[in-house]
């Protein structure tokens, strides 16, 4: 059913309309395109006045190669754009370093780890997020030395379904996280507890599905509390603050250097 719905051609005029609706709410506005669609629709996105431009695929390299589209040279594209660009996903030190060298302002880390993704089953590919984030953070450190101090933001994209996943991502070196399932559980989310990713609508090989997560509270309660349940589905910011306080940290940058241990079982994570 999702494949049928998304099979309709993209209407370029709707891109600007949707971006304007978000901008009019007074928030920082980002818009994402796949590498395959970037050349075709980037002008419509930029003209709509986005604050952040995102190029997102399951995995993205410094030069996207396609049999049906002209290759996308990320370095040239980013250089010619007047807004910050975030690119991803990636999961290794080398891939992240290459993306950072294109001039990206941020790198998305991870692929196939979300609640609605089936990439692991379909493609046999999945990278443990703690390892991926730590490796990309190491690439960022070395790139800072190489570039004379240019800082690239590391963003964990996948596997952040519960409040306890947020401090773990930061502890491994992430500056921020992408949140899908937690926001989908908000009562004011448009999906009313349902969640799916763009990988679910691929016309040839879908790598995701529609999942019913249910609802737990308002978006404010999900992010800042108060929480009504002990399962980690609410008050993400409060959980991060409490985790930092418990381990003796008051600054996020310092918390990124907290000592991390590896458990031999997911039940002790």
WOZIKA-V387605 format. One record per backbone hydrogen bond with DSSP energy under -1.0 kcal/mol. NH is the residue of the N-H (numbers start at 1). CO is the residue of the C=O. E is the energy in kcal/mol with one decimal. If there is no record, write none. Layout:
# WOZIKA-V387605
{{NH & CO & E} {NH & CO & E}}
This chain:
# WOZIKA-V387605
{{5 & 1 & -2.2} {6 & 2 & -2.5} {14 & 11 & -1.4} {17 & 13 & -1.3} {18 & 14 & -2.7} {19 & 15 & -2.2} {20 & 16 & -2.3} {21 & 17 & -1.9} {22 & 18 & -1.7} {23 & 19 & -2.7} {24 & 20 & -2.6} {25 & 22 & -1.4} {26 & 23 & -2.2} {31 & 52 & -1.7} {33 & 54 & -2.4} {38 & 34 & -1.2} {41 & 37 & -2.4} {42 & 38 & -2.0} {45 & 41 & -1.8} {46 & 42 & -2.8} {47 & 43 & -2.8} {49 & 46 & -1.8} {51 & 29 & -2.6} {52 & 29 & -1.7} {53 & 84 & -2.7} {54 & 31 & -2.9} {55 & 86 & -2.8} {56 & 33 & -2.2} {57 & 88 & -2.1} {60 & 89 & -2.6} {64 & 72 & -1.9} {72 & 64 & -1.3} {74 & 62 & -1.8} {74 & 72 & -1.0} {77 & 73 & -2.5} {78 & 74 & -3.1} {79 & 75 & -2.0} {80 & 76 & -1.7} {86 & 53 & -2.6} {87 & 106 & -2.2} {88 & 55 & -1.5} {90 & 108 & -1.1} {96 & 92 & -2.1} {97 & 93 & -2.4} {98 & 94 & -2.1} {99 & 95 & -2.0} {100 & 96 & -2.5} {101 & 97 & -1.8} {102 & 99 & -1.1} {103 & 100 & -1.5} {104 & 99 & -1.0} {105 & 85 & -2.7} {106 & 85 & -1.2} {107 & 153 & -2.8} {108 & 87 & -3.1} {109 & 155 & -3.1} {110 & 90 & -3.2} {117 & 114 & -1.2} {118 & 207 & -2.5} {122 & 118 & -2.7} {123 & 119 & -2.8} {132 & 128 & -2.3} {133 & 129 & -3.1} {134 & 130 & -2.1} {135 & 131 & -2.4} {136 & 132 & -2.4} {137 & 133 & -2.5} {138 & 134 & -1.7} {139 & 135 & -1.8} {140 & 136 & -2.2} {141 & 137 & -2.0} {142 & 138 & -2.1} {143 & 139 & -2.5} {144 & 140 & -2.2} {145 & 141 & -1.4} {146 & 142 & -2.2} {147 & 143 & -2.8} {149 & 144 & -3.0} {153 & 105 & -2.4} {155 & 107 & -2.7} {156 & 176 & -2.3} {157 & 109 & -3.0} {163 & 232 & -3.2} {165 & 162 & -1.9} {168 & 164 & -1.1} {169 & 165 & -2.0} {170 & 166 & -2.1} {171 & 167 & -2.6} {172 & 168 & -1.4} {173 & 170 & -1.5} {174 & 169 & -2.3} {175 & 154 & -3.2} {176 & 154 & -1.4} {178 & 156 & -3.0} {184 & 180 & -2.2} {185 & 181 & -1.4} {186 & 183 & -1.5} {187 & 217 & -2.7} {189 & 186 & -1.6} {192 & 189 & -1.6} {194 & 191 & -1.2} {195 & 211 & -2.3} {200 & 197 & -1.6} {201 & 198 & -1.6} {207 & 199 & -2.7} {209 & 116 & -2.4} {211 & 195 & -2.7} {213 & 193 & -3.3} {216 & 185 & -2.3} {222 & 218 & -2.3} {223 & 219 & -2.1} {224 & 220 & -3.3} {235 & 221 & -2.2} {236 & 222 & -2.1} {237 & 223 & -3.0} {239 & 235 & -1.9} {240 & 236 & -2.1} {241 & 237 & -2.4} {242 & 238 & -2.5} {243 & 239 & -2.5} {244 & 240 & -2.3} {245 & 241 & -2.4} {246 & 242 & -2.7} {247 & 243 & -1.6} {249 & 244 & -3.4} {255 & 251 & -2.2} {256 & 252 & -1.6} {257 & 254 & -1.8} {258 & 255 & -1.8} {268 & 265 & -1.7}}
